[in-house]
């Protein structure tokens, strides 16, 4: 494939921006068929985004010593990026979060913010062509990221842990007491970055308790045993039927880069799968 020239890249970028603005307006306005338009846009613009980004070096025009210095600097930055990606992928594969699980590694390419509460969704560069489908668990080397909520051929949208409409069944502490973790829509207001925990069975909760996913039938939307976070504060009892607490998530969703989509079934697409876990 011939790489686009700088003017054509600029035109392509402007077209992508304009199309994105149209989709955003339709989405915010709640226009009929907005979700279908957004899905179609993902199918069309997914590969175009990859093409528009291209390699860093592709944006440098040859022509003299100054260009040589710029090219050298860009190539060095690209090498550093590849080294960083390789390190993050190695961390993901060696993490206990991916032990024995076939996964598709993916990179976060877009973030959807949700006011002061932080990001609510991200888009990753793996889709149905890679075996990704709705309801799959998404993790980083540190723990739970969220779950896949929509899929296009080249990309997928992930609802993040901590989003206002995200609830996760969990086990708390060594006793595995059952509970539910929520984001901004929880029963008590929490400061930005913290999750709300409510126990759903008789038991106790203490600062420092580890919180992990309870798991779902077939591993959708969450596989069991994935780290959610740790309890940082227990709320004083004020007549509530069940104890509540604040949880610091294991994953900082504001700095996501390389993640893994845990597959629930064997793949049938060309991209190879990887299996994580300590060696």
Secondary structure, 3 states (H helix, E strand, C coil): CCCCCHHHHHHHHHHHHHHHHHHHHHHHHCCCCHHHHHHHHHHHHHHHHHHHHCCHHHHCCCCCHHHHHHHHHHHHHHHHHHHHHHHHHHHHHHCHHHECCEEEEEEEEEEEECHHHCEEEEEECCCHHHCCCCCCEEECCCCEEEEEEEECCCCEEEEECCCCCCEEEEEECCCCEEEEEECCCCCCCCCCCEEEEEECCCCCCCCCCEEEECCCHHHCCCCCCCEEEEEEEECCCCCCCCCEEEEEECCCHHHCCEEEEECCCCCCCCCCCEEECCC
